[in-house]
Amino acid sequence: MAGLDDDPNDPVVVTGYKATHARKLSISQKGADRARAAGRAPVERGFARLRNWRHSPRSAPTPPTPPLPAGTDTNLEVNR
């Protein structure tokens, strides 16, 4: 969360709240988790797109051609 703490010598790590079976989250804690997730989602989506850019159908290589049978003439010149 940008602008949360401006002191570079004392950084702050923002973590979410975690509910347990014995302790449920309050409404304000749920709201804080939602706000944190809303700020985090676009960043996570960007990293996911960077990780998976190779798997796009447009960037997929063409499949290899099958091998030619033995004795096939590989000369591609056309006789006139």
C-alpha angles and dihedrals in degrees: 000000000000118000094018094122126006097192109103091193093058109040120189124219114208113212131175128246120260124210123213132194090260097042123042122197120260121235092256092050090051089050091051091051091050092050091050091048092050090056093044099047099075091049093049090047091053092052091048091053091049092050094049102038092110092060095064113123090229094057096043113118120242114263116259118264116248117256118266119250117258115274095026115142107242094188105119097189116116117230113223 
